[in-house]
Amino acid sequence: MQEIEIKFRVHDRAALQNAASKAGLVEITPRTLEQNTLYDTSERRLRQGGQLLRLRHYGDKWLLTHKRKLTAAEDAARSGPHKVREETESEVEIGEAVEHVFLALGLKAVFRYEKFRTEYSDGTGHLTLDDTPIGEYAELEGPPAWIDRTAQALGIPELDYLQQSYGELFLMWKRETGSPAENMTFAEVTVVESR
């Protein structure tokens, strides 16, 4: 299964929500705290191999996700400004049990990030509006033509498409601000900024 998406910076939340409504996107999940933990080996083997292992707590749900960058051949076969990765995802009943298994296997939590997420859909794709500790972002996920058509309806030019993960955006923010925060959580970023 492939994940096809773009991110973009949100400059005017109310205007974006208004444009989303006009484009036929309906809120399917109200603003909800989402907490994510990435796991890897001490040597960061998953990251070096272009993979990600994530445990997400979103409202009362736990989701386990594995993502993999496309191989060079797979990437060469596609075109367009969208981020494409192989994604396998499943809801799990007890997130703490999954974390216990990861730790027992020698994996460790290497990065935590949070956001308040609101989800919209028109039945074909999804718009998520994310209030993060480093600013507001949105994602469009769905078929490439739907992404481009919806971005245009929202007033988002292709030049504003972002392919970075939240981890990459956080590292860029750290370089720009000089912040020593290690995780993109509201508590850690707020404490560091208040010093």
N, C-alpha and C positions, 0 to 999 in steps of 0.2 A: 504494500500500500504506500502510495506517495503522498507527502504533504507538499502542497503548492501554496505559497503565501508571499505577501510583502508586508512590511511595516512602514509606517510613516509617522512623523511627529505631529501631534495635535496642537494647534495654536489657538483654536477657538472651539471649545467643547460644545457649546450651545449651537453654533452654526453647523458643526458636524452632525450633531443629533438631528437637527432640522433637515439637513440634506439627506440623511439616512432614511428618515421617515418619508420624504418625498420620493426616494428611490425604491420604496416598498419594503424596506428592512424593518422588521418588527422585533422589539425586545423579547428575548426568550429567557434570559437570566438577568435578574436585577444585579446591581452593584454588589459584588461578593468578594470577600478576602480570599486570595489564592496564595498559598505558600508552597514553594518549590525547593527541592533539595536534589542536587546533582551528586552522583556517586562515581568513584573511580578508584583505581589502585593508587598507591603512594607515588608510583612512577608516572601516573597519568596516562596509562596505556590506552584507555578508551579515547581520550581526547586526541592523543597522537595518531590514533587510527581513524579519526574522523567520526567517532561515535559518541553518543550521549546516553546516559542512563539516569532517568529522572523519576522521582516520587513526588506527586503533586497532591496537596490537600486543598480541595476547592469546595467551600461550604461544608456539606456533610459527606462528600465523596472523596475517595482516594483513587488516583490514576497512576498506573505504572507505564512509563513510556521509554522505548528505545528508539533512537534516531541514528541514521547513518548517512554520511555524505555519499553522493553518487560517485561511482567509479569514473575515471577519465572518459571511458567509452560511453557510459550512460550520459554523462554531462555533455559530451560532444554531440550526442544525438538529439539534444533538446535545444531550444532557442528561446530567447525572451529574457526580460528583466526580473523574473520571479525566482524566489528561492525554492529549490526543489530538493527534498530529502526523502529517503525511505523511512517510514514511520510505522512502528508497531505499538499499539496502545491497548491497555485493558484496565477496566475498573477492578480494584481489589477491595476486599471487605475490611481488612485490618492493616492499615499502613504501618503501624508500629511493628507488626510481625514481619513485614517485608523488609523493613529497615534492619531488624534483628538478623535476618538471613544474610543480607548484604554484608553486615559487619562480621558475621561468622565466616563468611567467604573471603575476608580480607579486604573488602572494599571499605571506603570511608567517605563521609560527607565532605565534598571539596568546595561546594559553593551553594549558598542559599540566596534565594531572591523572592520578593513578594510584590504583589500588586492588588489593587482593587479592580476587578474585571466586570464589565457589563457586556453581555453578548446579544447580538442581533442576527437575524437570518431572514432570507426571503425564500427559503426552501432549496436554493441551489448552492449558496455559499454562506460564509459567516463573516461578520464584522465584529471585532472585539475592541472595546474601548478600555484601555488600561491606564489607571492612575498609579504610577510607580514612584519610588523614592527619588528618582532622578528626572521626573517630568511625566507628561502625558504622551502616550503613544497609542496607535491603533494598528490592528492587523486585518488584512483581508485574506481569507483562505477559501479556496475553491478552484474551479477550472480557470486556466489562464485568461480565456476570453471574458469570463464573468468578472475576474479581478480587474481587468483593464476597463471594462464597461462601467463597473461600480465605482472604481476610482475616479473615472471621468465624471460620473454623476455627483460624486462627493467633492469635486473640484480639486482633486489631487493629481498633479501632473506626474508623468513617468519619472521626471528628474528628482522627485521627492521620494521615490520608492527606496526603501532600505531593505537590505538582505541580512543585516547583522542580527545575531541572537541577542537576548537580553544580557547575557554574560559579556558579549563583545561591546554592546552599548555601554555597559557599566565600566568596562576597562577604558573606553574612550572618555567617559565622564570623569573617571579618576585622573587620567592624564591632563584633562582640561582644568580640573579644579584643584589638583594636588591632594585630594582626599586620601587619608590612609585607611578608609573603610575597606573591609575585606569581603563583605557580603552586601547585597542590595536589599537590605531589609529596612523598614521604616525606623525601627529602634536604632540600628547601628548608624545609618546615615544621619539621623537627627542628632544623636549623641556626638558624632564626629563634627558635624557642622556647628554645634553649639559651643564647641571649645574655643 
